[in-house]
Amino acid sequence: MATPDYELGSKVAAALAVGSSWKHRKVESLRLLEGELGRRRVSLDFTPYGDATVGGEAGQPAWRIVPLTMLEKRPLRDFDLQDQDGRPLTVLGRADDGFVAWSVLAERFRVDLDHDLGPDILQALYDVVHSPSPEAAKLADDLVDGTVQGASVFQAERLDQETRNLVQDLARNFLLITLLPFDSCQRQIVKYSSHWQIDPPDELPTLVERFQVGLGLRALPLQLDVGGASDAASYHLEVHAVPGMLISHMSLPMGAGDSPFREDDQIGLIGHTVESYDVSPQEKAVLSLMVPRGGMRSVALFTTAFTSVVFALERLLPGAHEALLTSSDGAAAVLLIIPAAYSLALSRPSENAVLSHLLWPLRLLTVVCIVLLLAGAASLVGVLHSPFTDVLWWSGSAVAATSLAIQCWAWLVSEARGTTW
């Protein structure tokens, strides 16, 4: 088994321990994309710290090892790392990155236990760094209890809290390490990004709640991971919604800074919150999304109103049904089909899964009205006879009128609220 580099581990551990002193500001920007994917972009404002280096032998340039952050152990889709001028930066590969993390843990355990580590502990620390998250988390829990493979190998109370947190963090995450020229000491900004999987709410809303969300009567809450929020002295979270939805509220978990901007209740397409943390919070950020009055709500209202008027007039005006039947060249059927086709085109499903979830009730109401219009047109072309004609047009009129009443009530509630939703 290879031997960890204790000197390197000591230098990198020192940089990790005081990260908020040299990493000044971290801004995470989340954008919703197609399907269940989003794009997570991070901007890190920092001053290079520490003297952990690689290279420098035989006339080769020396590079400073900079542990930027910890990232969850999972494949990073379309990952990139750039400096503030857009130039790509070097990132340590998984093997070299794992060696640095292993050296950090080995050095921390050696200092806390005050003796050289045996092969069983070294192997357990190696497995914590290189194993998948579930297995590594179990190994880390055993280590902080002083056991390896069920056997007690040291007194757990000798590990300080910083070491306990570090071994559990590196069980779930890996270090993102970049290399900078050793003489690079000025304050600078790096940016990295990757695709982000959108997590559904822990508790899926009921059917009634989904209709309330679609009609703009309540918000849809989503939880956002804020891992690594304690990396920098100031943590900023920014979320960009897509057209067709609004951000009505954002909030970060309570931190050490008690920032007045920890919550954002300003309604719009962009939410921004700020907080400071001594340790990364276990809780998640909360994002509330609403459906605005325009867009799909207007389409659904127009379609429902048109359907309601057509079906009501057909029933209430004397001789209306006979006039529709005797119209030349199927003009009445065309009159019903054109608005139905137009509404269907406007109500096409969105490519974004969250937006589709928000607008599903409105699309359902629109599709019901479209079906009623097409059924009415078919009954005129096919000359549907009583009592089936009465059942179709009376039931259609009742359904459309009920849907219109509900949407108008929701619209009035929005107007009374004095907001765009």
C-alpha positions, 0 to 999 in steps of 0.5 A: 500500500502507498504511503500518504504524504503527511507534509502535503496533507498538513499544508492542505488541511491548514488551508481547509481549516481557515477557508473563510479567511482566504475565500471571500465570497461564493456565489451559486447561480442555478438555472432551470433547463430542459427536463429535470436538469439545471445548470449550477454555476459557481463564482468563487472570489479568493486570494490563493493561500498556503504553500502546498505545491507540486512540481518545482524539480529539475527546472520545472515550474512550481504550482500551488495546490488550491483546494477550492471546495468539496463537490458531491461524489457523483458524475459531473456532467459537462463540468468546466473550470475557468478563471475570470478571463474565461481561460480553462484551469487545471483540475487534479484528476480523481487519482491525484485528488484522492491522494491529496484527500487521503493525505489530509485525513491521515495527517489529521488522524496522526496528529489527533492520535499522537502516533503513527497510523497502522495499516488498518486505519490507513486503509479505512481512510483510503476507502473513505476517500475512494468509496461511493458515498453510502459505503464511505459514510458507513466507514466514516461513522465507524472511524469517528467511533474509533472502530474499523471493521467492528474492532476498536482501534483507538479512543474515539474521544481523541479525535477533535470535532474538526477531524470528525467533520472532515472525515464525514465530509470527505466520505460524501464529497471529493475535493475540487483542487486546481493548480495555480502558478506559485507566484500567483498571490493576487485576489482573483475569481474562478468560475466552475459549473456543471449540470444539476439534477432537480430534486422533487419536493419531499412531499408531493402535493395532492391533486387539490394542491396542484390545482391551487398551484396552477391557478396561482393560489399557492406556491410550489416549494422546492428544496435546494442543496447548499453544500459547501456554503461555509467555504467562503466568508459570504455565501450567495445563492441566486436562482433564475426561473424560466418564463412561465413561472415566478419566484415568490420566496427564497430563504437560506438556513439560519447561519452565523452571519444572521444576514438581513438578506437571508430571505428574498420575498421580492417576486420575479424571475430571479431570487437572491439570498446571502448568509454566512456559515461557520459550518455547512448547514444540514438544512436546505434552502427553500425556493417557492415558485408561482404561476403568473397571471399571464402566459398559460393562465391567460390561455386557459382562461381564454379557452374556457371562456370561449367554450363556455360562451359557445355551449351556453349560447347553443343551449339558451338561444332559441333555434341556435342548434338548428342554425348550427346544423343548417350552416353551409359547408360546415362553417359552424364546425370550423368555427369550433375547430379553429379556436380549439387548434389555436388553444392546443398549440398555445398549451404545448408542454414545456421542456422544463419538468418543474414548469410542466408540474406547475402548469399541469392543471391549466393544461388539463382544463385547456385540453378538456375545453378543446375536447368539448369543442371538438366533440361539439364540432363532430356532433354538428358534422355527424348530426348527433340526435337527441337525447345524446345532443342534449347530454353533450351540450348541457354537460359541456356547458356545465363543465365549461361554466364551472371551470370558468368560474373557478379561474375567474375567482382565482384571477380576482384573488390575484388582483386583490393580492396586488401582485403579478400572480 
